[in-house]
Amino acid sequence: MKKLRKDSTTTSLETNDFEQLFLPDAEPKESRQSELLQDNLLARPEMHMFLRPYFFLDKHADRSIGIDSREVVCVNGKKIERRWCVKPDSEYGMPGPLEAAVLLVLYEIAYERYISKRTPVPEVMHIGSLRSFIQRLGMSYCGKTAAAVKLALKRLVHTSCTSENSFFDKSKNLFLTESFHLLRGVGITGDTDGKGDVIEETFVTFDDRIRRNLNSRYLMVLDLVFLRKCKSDIAKHLYPLLIHWLWRSSQQGYWRVEYQWLAQHLGIKTWDKLWRAKNQLKEANENMQEMGYIAAYKWDGWTLLYFPGEKFQETQQRRAAAKENIPVSTTSVKSPNQSRTVIEYDPLLPVLNLFAAGNPLAERGLKDRGLTAEQAEALCIEKGIHVTIAR
């Protein structure tokens, strides 16, 4: 009998999860041309790929164990339980780092060939030769890698996911309670098609729910250059979570997250000893800090605080600049119970929160902005930030 790893997390966020579109629906011609020039530097996966746990990143994880994640969110003043369950196939087990890389490349192909050209992603999407696909993964083609990639594609097909008010269907503006697969089907060049014929070109079939979100441009944008510089699989999955949750926490100035929730969403083992948890995330956390995506991180018991860094702030500034040139669409259909709140990013919040927490990194940030400690303290009072240390 299969065992499922369970977790129960409660959050009081007043939100419609995953409503933020990092890629605007309406773009002027000039913006589109600029975007196309940079397509080889960006990836645009479907939003759930990194924001819900699909993959086990621990090399020693038991692939026969699945994920059963539960959380309570507050939407329009009402508490709603969301459940996300990933069940491994008895033969193929759980997807891991290779499957994550394969799925990301599939989304890259979908964007390049269809979404960027305003053409719907077809039910059956041809992906070229297996050799070219493996090269896109950054791997050398050989019998061993070919076999591994074939297995990864099949594992994505056989992994089942169950959502209870957890998977957001952008085209319908609602959360689904359904079961689905990451991929509905795959065909490999040279294999038989079940009718005695040989498949001439490798193809995949996205699940209808995934395809609807792709065609609705329910995507997040990842900097591929930055992603490839990440030193570990954990860091590669922490980066997209930081993209989303630092933005969602912009008004607060930092992202506060429970270790148990984070470990499960990163697909890593959840330790019951704090020193092990700290060691487990140390490399990824320091990697994000070295690369400037976070200015600092801090453990508060079993809770982690992430403070946005210069790289994150640059991203927000680019998004803000892009918004000024993008007309607001008035034709989108919204559910009567759903509304979107535009959160304006305050670039002073990260350094002020560091100052309020007594973090030495605040000193340089204040100096760069020409602020004294007294001015920073006054700004903290003005913005409602509690200064926790005596001065």
C-alpha positions in Angstrom: 0.0 0.0 0.0 1.4 3.4 -1.0 2.2 5.9 1.7 1.6 9.6 1.2 3.6 12.3 3.0 1.2 14.6 4.7 1.3 18.2 5.8 -1.1 20.7 7.1 -0.3 24.4 6.9 -2.5 27.4 7.7 -2.1 30.8 6.1 -4.2 33.9 6.5 -3.3 35.4 3.1 -6.3 37.3 1.7 -5.9 36.2 -1.9 -7.0 34.3 -4.9 -3.9 32.1 -5.3 -1.9 32.3 -8.5 -3.9 35.3 -9.8 -0.7 37.3 -10.6 0.2 37.1 -14.3 3.9 37.8 -14.7 3.3 37.9 -18.5 0.7 40.6 -19.5 -2.3 39.5 -21.6 -2.1 42.6 -23.8 1.1 43.9 -25.2 1.9 46.6 -27.7 3.9 45.7 -30.9 7.1 47.3 -29.7 7.0 45.4 -26.4 6.4 42.1 -28.3 9.4 42.7 -30.6 11.6 43.4 -27.6 10.3 40.3 -25.8 10.9 38.0 -28.8 14.6 39.2 -29.0 15.0 37.9 -25.4 13.1 34.6 -25.7 16.3 32.6 -25.6 17.1 34.0 -22.2 13.7 33.4 -20.6 11.4 30.5 -19.9 7.7 30.8 -19.4 6.3 27.7 -17.6 2.7 27.2 -16.7 2.3 28.8 -13.2 1.7 25.6 -11.2 5.0 24.0 -12.3 7.0 25.5 -9.4 4.3 26.9 -7.2 2.8 23.5 -6.4 5.0 20.5 -5.4 5.3 18.0 -8.3 8.9 16.8 -7.9 11.1 15.1 -5.4 14.5 16.8 -5.3 16.2 14.7 -2.6 18.5 12.2 -4.3 17.7 9.6 -1.7 14.0 10.2 -1.6 11.7 7.1 -1.9 10.0 7.6 -5.3 7.2 5.3 -4.2 6.1 7.9 -1.6 3.8 10.7 -2.8 2.9 14.2 -1.7 -0.3 15.1 0.2 -0.3 18.8 0.9 -3.1 20.6 2.7 -3.4 24.3 3.6 -6.1 26.6 4.8 -6.4 30.0 3.0 -8.6 33.0 3.6 -10.5 34.2 0.6 -13.0 37.0 0.8 -13.1 36.5 4.6 -13.9 32.8 4.3 -11.5 29.9 5.2 -11.1 27.4 2.4 -9.0 24.2 2.6 -6.9 23.4 -0.5 -5.5 20.0 -1.0 -2.8 19.0 -3.5 -1.9 15.4 -3.9 0.7 13.8 -6.2 0.6 10.0 -6.5 3.4 8.1 -8.1 2.9 5.3 -10.5 3.7 1.9 -9.0 6.3 1.2 -11.8 7.7 4.7 -12.5 7.6 6.3 -9.1 7.7 10.1 -8.4 9.2 12.6 -10.9 12.5 14.3 -9.8 15.0 16.9 -11.1 15.3 15.4 -14.6 11.5 15.4 -15.0 11.4 19.1 -13.9 14.0 20.0 -16.5 12.1 18.1 -19.2 8.8 19.7 -18.4 10.5 23.2 -18.4 11.8 22.5 -21.9 8.4 21.4 -23.1 7.0 24.7 -21.9 9.8 26.6 -23.7 8.9 24.8 -26.9 5.2 25.6 -26.4 5.9 29.3 -25.9 8.4 29.6 -28.8 6.2 27.8 -31.4 2.7 28.8 -30.4 2.1 31.2 -27.5 4.6 33.9 -28.6 2.9 33.8 -32.0 -0.6 34.1 -30.6 -1.4 30.6 -31.8 -3.1 28.0 -29.5 -0.9 25.2 -28.2 -2.3 22.1 -30.1 -3.6 19.0 -28.4 -0.6 17.0 -29.9 2.6 19.1 -29.8 5.6 17.8 -31.8 8.9 18.5 -30.2 11.4 17.5 -32.9 13.9 14.8 -32.7 14.9 13.3 -29.3 18.5 14.3 -30.0 17.6 18.0 -30.4 15.4 17.8 -27.3 18.2 16.4 -25.3 20.6 19.1 -26.5 18.1 21.7 -25.3 18.3 20.1 -21.9 22.1 20.8 -22.0 22.9 17.1 -22.1 25.1 15.2 -24.5 23.2 12.7 -26.6 24.0 9.1 -26.0 22.1 5.9 -25.4 22.1 6.4 -21.6 20.8 10.0 -21.8 18.2 9.0 -24.4 16.9 6.2 -22.2 16.8 8.6 -19.2 14.8 11.2 -21.1 12.4 8.7 -22.5 11.8 7.4 -19.0 11.3 10.9 -17.7 8.7 11.7 -20.4 6.8 8.5 -19.5 7.1 9.3 -15.8 5.4 12.6 -16.4 2.6 10.8 -18.2 2.0 8.3 -15.4 2.2 10.7 -12.5 -1.3 11.6 -11.3 -2.3 14.8 -9.5 -5.4 15.5 -7.5 -6.6 19.0 -6.7 -9.3 20.0 -4.2 -9.8 23.7 -4.7 -6.1 23.9 -5.5 -5.4 24.0 -9.3 -6.4 27.3 -10.8 -7.9 27.2 -14.3 -7.3 30.6 -15.7 -9.6 30.2 -18.6 -12.5 29.6 -16.2 -11.3 31.8 -13.3 -11.9 29.1 -10.8 -10.1 26.5 -8.7 -10.7 22.9 -9.8 -11.4 19.8 -7.8 -10.2 17.2 -10.3 -7.6 14.6 -11.1 -5.2 15.1 -14.0 -1.7 14.3 -15.3 1.3 16.5 -16.1 1.2 15.0 -19.6 -1.6 13.0 -21.0 0.4 11.2 -23.6 3.8 10.9 -25.3 5.2 9.3 -28.5 8.9 8.7 -29.1 10.4 8.6 -32.6 11.0 5.0 -33.6 8.5 3.5 -31.2 5.4 1.8 -32.4 2.1 3.6 -32.0 0.1 0.6 -30.9 -1.2 0.0 -34.4 1.9 -1.5 -35.8 3.1 1.8 -37.3 6.3 3.6 -36.4 6.2 7.1 -34.8 8.0 9.5 -37.1 8.4 12.5 -34.8 8.4 12.7 -31.0 5.4 14.4 -29.6 3.6 15.1 -26.3 0.0 15.7 -25.4 -0.6 18.2 -22.5 -3.5 17.6 -20.2 -6.4 19.8 -21.1 -6.2 21.7 -17.9 -2.5 22.5 -18.5 -3.1 23.4 -22.1 -6.0 25.8 -21.2 -3.7 27.6 -18.9 -0.9 27.8 -21.5 -3.3 29.2 -24.0 -4.7 31.7 -21.4 -1.1 32.8 -20.9 -1.2 31.8 -17.3 2.6 31.8 -17.1 5.5 32.9 -14.9 8.7 34.2 -16.3 12.1 32.8 -15.3 15.5 34.1 -16.2 17.2 31.1 -17.7 20.7 32.5 -17.3 20.0 33.1 -13.6 18.4 29.6 -13.3 21.3 27.9 -14.8 23.7 29.6 -12.4 21.9 28.1 -9.4 24.2 25.6 -7.8 21.7 23.0 -6.7 18.3 21.5 -7.6 17.0 23.0 -4.4 18.2 26.5 -5.4 16.6 26.1 -8.8 13.2 25.4 -7.2 13.7 28.0 -4.5 14.2 30.8 -7.1 10.7 30.5 -8.7 9.1 30.4 -5.2 11.0 33.6 -4.3 9.9 35.3 -7.5 6.2 34.7 -6.6 6.2 35.1 -2.9 8.5 38.0 -2.6 6.2 39.8 -5.0 3.2 38.7 -3.0 4.8 40.0 0.2 6.0 43.3 -1.3 3.9 45.4 1.1 5.4 43.6 4.1 9.0 43.9 2.8 9.9 40.2 3.3 8.5 36.7 2.8 7.8 34.8 6.0 7.4 31.0 5.4 7.2 28.0 7.6 10.0 25.4 7.1 7.6 22.5 6.8 5.6 24.2 4.0 8.8 25.3 2.2 10.4 21.8 2.4 7.3 20.2 0.9 7.0 22.7 -1.9 10.7 22.2 -2.7 10.2 18.4 -2.8 12.8 17.7 -0.1 12.7 15.7 3.1 11.2 17.5 6.1 13.5 17.2 9.1 12.4 17.2 12.7 15.6 18.7 14.0 16.2 22.4 13.4 20.0 22.2 12.8 19.4 19.6 10.1 16.8 21.9 8.4 19.2 24.8 8.5 22.0 22.7 7.0 19.6 21.3 4.3 18.7 24.8 3.0 22.0 26.5 3.7 23.6 26.1 0.3 20.4 27.2 -1.6 19.8 30.2 0.7 23.4 31.4 0.4 23.3 30.8 -3.3 20.3 33.1 -3.6 22.1 35.7 -1.4 25.3 35.5 -3.4 23.4 36.0 -6.6 21.6 39.0 -5.2 18.0 37.7 -5.4 17.7 38.0 -1.6 19.5 40.6 0.5 19.4 38.3 3.6 17.5 35.4 5.2 16.8 34.8 8.8 15.7 31.8 10.8 13.0 32.6 13.5 12.5 29.2 15.1 11.0 26.9 12.4 10.1 30.0 10.3 12.3 31.5 7.6 12.3 35.2 6.6 13.5 36.2 3.1 14.4 39.8 2.4 14.4 40.8 -1.3 17.7 41.7 -2.9 18.8 44.0 -5.7 18.1 41.3 -8.4 14.5 41.1 -7.2 14.2 44.8 -7.1 15.5 45.1 -10.7 12.8 42.6 -11.8 10.1 44.7 -10.1 11.3 47.9 -11.7 11.3 46.2 -15.2 7.7 45.0 -14.5 6.7 48.5 -13.4 8.2 50.1 -16.5 6.5 47.6 -18.7 3.2 48.3 -17.1 3.5 52.0 -18.1 3.5 51.0 -21.8 0.9 48.3 -21.6 -2.8 49.2 -21.9 -5.1 47.7 -19.4 -7.4 45.2 -20.9 -11.1 45.8 -20.2 -12.4 42.7 -21.9 -11.3 40.0 -19.5 -14.1 38.2 -17.7 -13.9 37.9 -13.9 -15.9 36.0 -11.4 -18.2 38.2 -9.3 -16.5 37.0 -6.2 -13.0 37.6 -7.5 -11.1 40.9 -7.6 -7.5 41.7 -8.2 -5.5 44.0 -6.0 -2.5 45.8 -7.6 0.3 45.8 -5.2 2.8 48.7 -5.7 6.3 47.8 -4.8 8.0 50.1 -2.3 11.8 49.8 -2.9 12.5 51.2 0.6 10.7 48.3 2.4 13.6 45.7 2.2 16.2 48.0 3.7 13.8 49.4 6.3 12.9 45.9 7.4 16.5 44.9 7.6 17.1 48.1 9.7 14.1 47.3 12.0 15.4 43.8 12.6 18.9 45.1 13.4 20.5 43.4 10.4 24.0 44.9 9.7 23.2 44.7 5.9 20.9 47.6 6.4 23.8 50.0 7.0 25.0 49.9 3.4 21.5 50.1 2.0 20.8 53.2 4.0 24.1 54.8 3.0 23.3 54.1 -0.7 20.0 55.9 -0.3 21.5 58.8 1.7 19.5 57.9 4.8 20.6 58.3 8.4 19.5 55.8 11.2 17.2 58.5 12.6 15.6 59.0 9.2 15.2 55.3 8.7 13.5 55.0 12.1 11.1 57.8 11.3 10.3 56.1 8.0 9.7 52.8 9.8 7.2 54.6 12.1 5.5 56.2 9.1 5.1 52.9 7.3 4.0 51.0 10.4 7.2 48.8 10.6 7.9 47.8 14.2 11.6 48.4 15.2 12.4 45.4 17.3 15.8 46.5 18.7 16.7 49.3 21.1 18.7 52.3 19.7 
